[in-house]
Amino acid sequence: MLAFNKNYFGLAILFFCIEVLIALFLNDSVIRPYLGDVLVVILIYCFLKSFLQLPVLTAAIFVLIFSFAIEFLQFLNIVEILQLEKSKIARTVIGTSFSWIDLLTYVVGIAIVIIVEKYWFKKEIIPVLKTSK
């Protein structure tokens, strides 16, 4: 189950760098709020797959649930509850405002992951149970 995958790790670093560049240099109304959220679930997926040998669908669903959980913590104002409102890093990483559209962007990001894994990397999305005859 635990195994380092340099390819996924490299992709995670690439997506992290893209996210940092978006956060530092873009303050628009499309790329930062929407594309950034699509890319963040791809980043988390690649990071998870860097260390865990999980089936594509298992990892994708885990990342989606995790992302939804963070978004709902934003709904509960978790940054304020934890008294981190003065921390720019906490506000950026955790986020400060709930949005239904963010949930949709996470689904889009995970859909991209599944499509790329299935059609580009030719991976099984749902592992087939092998029966012995």
Backbone as numpy.savetxt, mean C-alpha at the origin, in Angstrom:
# Nx Ny Nz CAx CAy CAz Cx Cy Cz
8.04 -19.28 4.99 7.21 -18.09 4.99 8.09 -16.82 4.99
9.14 -16.79 5.80 10.06 -15.67 5.80 11.15 -15.92 4.78
11.31 -14.98 3.87 12.38 -15.07 2.88 12.54 -13.70 2.25
13.77 -13.27 2.10 14.03 -11.97 1.50 13.94 -12.06 -0.01
13.17 -11.15 -0.61 13.04 -11.08 -2.06 13.57 -9.73 -2.52
14.75 -9.76 -3.14 15.40 -8.51 -3.54 14.62 -7.75 -4.61
13.87 -8.46 -5.45 13.10 -7.78 -6.49 11.98 -6.94 -5.90
11.21 -7.54 -4.99 10.15 -6.77 -4.34 10.73 -5.65 -3.49
11.87 -5.91 -2.85 12.50 -4.89 -2.03 12.94 -3.71 -2.90
13.51 -4.01 -4.05 13.90 -2.95 -4.98 12.71 -2.13 -5.44
11.60 -2.82 -5.72 10.38 -2.10 -6.10 9.86 -1.25 -4.94
9.94 -1.78 -3.72 9.50 -1.02 -2.55 10.33 0.26 -2.41
11.64 0.15 -2.60 12.51 1.33 -2.52 12.14 2.33 -3.62
11.91 1.83 -4.83 11.53 2.69 -5.95 10.23 3.45 -5.63
9.20 2.72 -5.18 7.93 3.37 -4.86 8.06 4.32 -3.68
8.92 3.98 -2.71 9.16 4.88 -1.59 9.78 6.19 -2.08
10.76 6.09 -2.95 11.40 7.29 -3.50 10.39 8.15 -4.27
9.54 7.50 -5.05 8.50 8.23 -5.79 7.57 8.94 -4.81
7.17 8.25 -3.75 6.27 8.85 -2.74 6.94 10.05 -2.07
8.22 9.92 -1.75 8.94 11.03 -1.11 9.01 12.22 -2.07
9.30 11.96 -3.34 9.35 13.05 -4.32 8.00 13.73 -4.46
6.94 12.94 -4.48 5.59 13.51 -4.56 5.32 14.37 -3.33
5.66 13.85 -2.15 5.40 14.59 -0.90 6.21 15.89 -0.83
7.44 15.86 -1.32 8.31 17.03 -1.22 8.05 18.09 -2.28
7.71 17.65 -3.49 7.71 18.60 -4.60 6.35 18.84 -5.26
5.35 18.08 -4.92 4.05 18.29 -5.54 3.01 18.69 -4.50
2.27 19.70 -4.85 1.17 20.12 -4.00 -0.01 20.46 -4.90
-0.36 19.46 -5.73 -1.42 19.67 -6.70 -2.71 19.05 -6.21
-3.69 19.00 -7.08 -4.99 18.46 -6.67 -5.29 17.09 -7.27
-4.31 16.48 -7.95 -4.54 15.17 -8.55 -3.46 14.16 -8.15
-2.22 14.45 -8.51 -1.15 13.46 -8.30 -0.92 13.18 -6.83
-0.72 14.22 -6.04 -0.42 13.99 -4.61 -1.57 13.29 -3.89
-2.79 13.76 -3.99 -3.84 13.11 -3.20 -4.32 11.77 -3.75
-4.32 11.60 -5.07 -4.89 10.38 -5.64 -3.83 9.38 -6.07
-2.92 9.80 -6.94 -1.88 8.88 -7.39 -0.99 8.47 -6.21
-0.74 9.39 -5.30 0.05 9.06 -4.11 -0.59 7.94 -3.30
-1.92 7.96 -3.16 -2.62 6.91 -2.42 -2.65 5.59 -3.19
-2.75 5.67 -4.51 -2.67 4.44 -5.32 -1.29 3.80 -5.14
-0.26 4.63 -5.20 1.11 4.12 -5.11 1.46 3.63 -3.71
0.87 4.22 -2.68 1.25 3.81 -1.32 0.86 2.36 -1.03
-0.29 1.90 -1.54 -0.64 0.50 -1.31 0.26 -0.43 -2.11
0.72 0.02 -3.26 1.66 -0.77 -4.05 2.99 -0.85 -3.30
3.41 0.26 -2.72 4.62 0.30 -1.91 4.53 -0.67 -0.73
3.43 -0.62 0.00 3.25 -1.51 1.16 3.23 -2.97 0.72
2.56 -3.25 -0.38 2.51 -4.62 -0.92 3.92 -5.11 -1.24
4.69 -4.30 -1.95 6.06 -4.71 -2.33 6.93 -4.89 -1.09
6.77 -4.03 -0.11 7.55 -4.16 1.12 7.19 -5.45 1.85
5.91 -5.75 1.94 5.46 -6.99 2.58 6.01 -8.21 1.85
5.91 -8.20 0.53 6.39 -9.32 -0.27 7.92 -9.41 -0.27
8.61 -8.35 0.17 10.07 -8.38 0.28 10.52 -9.38 1.35
9.67 -9.60 2.34 10.07 -10.41 3.49 9.20 -11.64 3.73
8.01 -11.65 3.17 7.09 -12.76 3.41 6.69 -13.42 2.10
6.78 -14.74 2.06 6.31 -15.48 0.89 4.83 -15.77 1.08
4.02 -14.85 0.62 2.57 -14.98 0.71 1.99 -15.05 -0.69
0.87 -15.77 -0.84 0.19 -15.72 -2.13 -0.23 -14.29 -2.46
-0.30 -13.99 -3.72 -0.63 -12.64 -4.18 -1.92 -12.13 -3.53
-2.97 -12.92 -3.60 -4.26 -12.46 -3.08 -4.22 -12.26 -1.57
-3.54 -13.12 -0.85 -3.42 -12.99 0.61 -2.72 -11.68 0.96
-1.59 -11.43 0.32 -0.84 -10.20 0.58 -1.66 -8.97 0.17
-2.32 -9.04 -0.97 -3.11 -7.91 -1.47 -4.26 -7.58 -0.51
-4.96 -8.59 -0.05 -6.08 -8.37 0.88 -5.57 -7.82 2.21
-4.45 -8.35 2.69 -3.88 -7.84 3.93 -3.55 -6.35 3.80
-2.91 -5.97 2.71 -2.54 -4.57 2.50 -3.79 -3.70 2.40
-4.80 -4.19 1.72 -6.04 -3.42 1.61 -6.71 -3.24 2.97
-6.77 -4.29 3.77 -7.36 -4.18 5.12 -6.54 -3.21 5.97
-5.21 -3.33 5.90 -4.33 -2.43 6.64 -4.58 -0.97 6.23
-4.66 -0.73 4.94 -4.87 0.63 4.43 -6.22 1.18 4.86
-7.25 0.34 4.79 -8.57 0.76 5.25 -8.54 1.08 6.74
-7.83 0.27 7.52 -7.74 0.49 8.97 -7.08 1.84 9.27
-6.01 2.16 8.55 -5.35 3.46 8.75 -6.30 4.59 8.40
-7.05 4.42 7.32 -8.00 5.46 6.91 -9.09 5.66 7.97
-9.58 4.57 8.53 -10.61 4.71 9.57 -10.04 5.27 10.87
-8.75 5.02 11.13 -8.10 5.68 12.27 -8.02 7.19 12.03
-7.87 7.58 10.78 -7.92 9.01 10.46 -9.31 9.57 10.77
-10.34 8.79 10.48 -11.71 9.20 10.79 -11.86 9.45 12.30
-11.16 8.64 13.10 -11.21 8.78 14.55 -10.23 9.83 15.08
-9.54 10.52 14.18 -8.55 11.54 14.53 -7.43 10.98 15.40
-6.85 9.87 14.96 -5.83 9.18 15.74 -4.60 10.05 16.00
-4.25 10.93 15.07 -3.09 11.79 15.26 -3.30 12.69 16.48
-4.51 13.22 16.61 -4.81 14.07 17.77 -4.91 13.24 19.04
-5.51 12.07 18.96 -5.63 11.20 20.13 -4.25 10.85 20.68
-3.30 10.59 19.77 -1.94 10.26 20.18 -1.09 11.51 20.46
-1.71 12.67 20.34 -1.07 13.96 20.57 0.17 14.15 19.68
0.00 13.79 18.41 1.09 13.93 17.43 0.80 15.01 16.41
-0.14 15.90 16.71 -0.52 16.88 15.71 0.60 17.84 15.34
1.62 17.97 16.17 2.75 18.86 15.85 3.85 18.13 15.06
3.73 16.83 14.92 4.72 16.04 14.20 4.36 15.97 12.72
5.19 16.63 11.90 4.93 16.63 10.46 5.05 15.22 9.89
6.00 14.43 10.41 6.18 13.06 9.95 4.94 12.23 10.27
4.46 12.31 11.49 3.26 11.54 11.87 2.06 11.97 11.04
1.92 13.26 10.84 0.78 13.76 10.06 0.86 13.29 8.61
2.07 13.19 8.08 2.25 12.74 6.70 2.06 11.24 6.57
2.69 10.48 7.46 2.63 9.02 7.37 1.25 8.48 7.72
0.69 8.93 8.82 -0.61 8.43 9.26 -1.75 9.12 8.52
-1.57 10.39 8.26 -2.64 11.17 7.62 -3.53 11.80 8.66
-4.28 12.78 8.24 -5.09 13.52 9.22 -6.56 13.63 8.85
-6.92 13.25 7.65 -8.33 13.42 7.28 -8.85 12.18 6.55
-9.98 11.73 6.99 -10.65 10.58 6.37 -11.27 11.00 5.04
-11.19 10.11 4.07 -11.83 10.37 2.78 -12.30 9.05 2.17
-13.55 9.04 1.75 -14.07 7.84 1.06 -13.32 7.60 -0.24
-12.89 8.68 -0.88 -12.16 8.53 -2.15 -10.83 7.84 -1.92
-10.21 8.08 -0.77 -8.95 7.37 -0.46 -9.16 5.87 -0.46
-10.29 5.42 0.07 -10.58 3.99 0.07 -10.64 3.46 -1.36
-11.24 4.24 -2.24 -11.32 3.86 -3.65 -9.92 3.82 -4.28
-9.07 4.79 -3.95 -7.71 4.79 -4.52 -6.92 3.57 -4.04
-7.16 3.13 -2.81 -6.49 1.93 -2.31 -6.94 0.70 -3.09
-8.22 0.63 -3.38 -8.75 -0.49 -4.17 -8.13 -0.47 -5.57
-8.03 0.71 -6.16 -7.42 0.82 -7.48 -5.96 0.35 -7.42
-5.23 0.77 -6.41 -3.83 0.35 -6.26 -3.69 -1.16 -6.14
-4.54 -1.78 -5.34 -4.50 -3.23 -5.16 -4.93 -3.93 -6.45
-5.89 -3.37 -7.16 -6.29 -3.94 -8.46 -5.11 -3.92 -9.42
-4.36 -2.84 -9.43 -3.16 -2.75 -10.27 -2.16 -3.84 -9.88
-1.95 -4.03 -8.59 -1.04 -5.07 -8.11 -1.48 -6.44 -8.63
-2.74 -6.76 -8.48 -3.24 -8.07 -8.89 -3.11 -8.25 -10.40
-3.46 -7.22 -11.16 -3.36 -7.31 -12.62 -1.91 -7.48 -13.06
-1.01 -6.70 -12.48 0.41 -6.80 -12.85 0.96 -8.17 -12.46
0.63 -8.65 -11.27 1.11 -9.97 -10.83 0.60 -11.07 -11.76
-0.65 -10.98 -12.14 -1.26 -12.04 -12.95 -0.80 -11.99 -14.41
-0.83 -10.82 -15.02 -0.61 -10.74 -16.46 0.83 -10.37 -16.85
1.54 -9.65 -15.99 2.90 -9.28 -16.33 3.89 -10.28 -15.74
3.71 -10.59 -14.45 4.63 -11.53 -13.79 4.13 -12.96 -13.85
2.92 -13.16 -14.40 2.34 -14.50 -14.61 2.28 -15.33 -13.32
1.89 -14.70 -12.24 1.78 -15.40 -10.96 0.34 -15.84 -10.73
0.21 -16.95 -10.00 -1.12 -17.39 -9.60 -1.66 -16.43 -8.56
-2.88 -16.00 -8.76 -3.50 -15.08 -7.81 -4.08 -15.87 -6.64
-4.77 -16.94 -6.96 -5.32 -17.82 -5.93 -4.60 -19.15 -6.06
-3.85 -19.55 -5.02 -3.13 -20.82 -5.11 -4.09 -21.99 -5.29
-3.74 -22.86 -6.19 -4.56 -24.04 -6.47 -4.12 -25.15 -5.53
-5.09 -25.77 -4.87 -4.78 -26.89 -3.99 -4.40 -28.09 -4.83
-3.29 -28.69 -4.48 -2.84 -29.88 -5.21 -3.38 -31.12 -4.51
-4.01 -31.96 -5.28 -4.53 -33.20 -4.72 -3.67 -34.35 -5.22
-3.48 -35.32 -4.37 -2.69 -36.48 -4.78 -3.63 -37.57 -5.27
-3.20 -38.25 -6.31 -4.04 -39.29 -6.90 -3.42 -40.64 -6.67
